[in-house]
Amino acid sequence: MTYSVSYKFNSKPKLRSCYLLVCWNEDVGRLGTSVTDYINEQLKSQLFCEIEPEGFFYLGGVLVEGNVARFPESQFYCCPEKNLIIFKSHSPRSEWYKFLNMVLDITEDVCQIKELYTIGGMVALAAHTTPRRLLATANSP
């Protein structure tokens, strides 16, 4: 698939049948970010690819802290010893379908994904003691 939006590889690890862990930065309590930062630190994961923000994020509302512009980041990390790819990103503001396809294409370029997991926290309007229904989607038996 050809994209008008670019991405760049710092390196191209070769893995066999790996796991993909996806984390969105805007979740409640920054749960996903905290977990993926911890995993990256403990496993000494290496950054290997980044998706450029143009086309997916509105750059007019870029966060400025201490006279430094903070652009939304979409980064891939790799831990070859565990056959693990970690994708940490802000949620795109447009072109979701194209963005998610790019994520899958980039990871498929490095290895075949065996399983995909997501990490994040959501606000619920019910108390934590309220019984919950578990919803899931599977693409194989």
Residue, then its C-alpha position, 0 to 999 in steps of 0.5 A: m500500500t502506498y501512503s502520502v504520509s511518511y514513516k521512517f525506520n531507524s533500523k529494521p529488526k527481523l523477528r519471527s512470529c512476534y507479538l504486537l502490543v499497542c498503547w494509546n497515550e490518551d487513556v485514563g490515568r496514563l495506564g497504557t503509557s506507564v505500562t509500555d514505558y515500564i516494559n520498554e525499560q525492563l526489556k531494554s526495547q529499542l526504537f526502530c520506526e516512527i510515523e510522521p504526524e502530518g496527515f493524522f494529527y492537527l498540528g495547529g494545536v501542538l503542545v508547547e512546553g518551555n518554548v519547545a513544541r511537542f508534536p504527537e508521537s507514534q513510535f515502534y519499539c522492538c525487543p528481539e529476545k521476547n519477539l515483541i513489538i511495542f507501538k506507542s502513539h497518540s490517537p490520530r485525529s483523522e484518517w484512522y483507517k489509513f493510520l491503523n493500516m500503516v501500523l499493521d503494514i509496518t509491523e508486517d514488514v518486520c515480522q508476521i504478527k502472531e497476536l495483538y494486544t492493546i493496553g489502556g484505561m477507560v472511564a466507566l459511568a458505573a462503580h467498580t463493583t458493578p458486574r461487567r460484561l466482557l466483550a471480545t472479537a476474535n478472527s480465528p477459532 
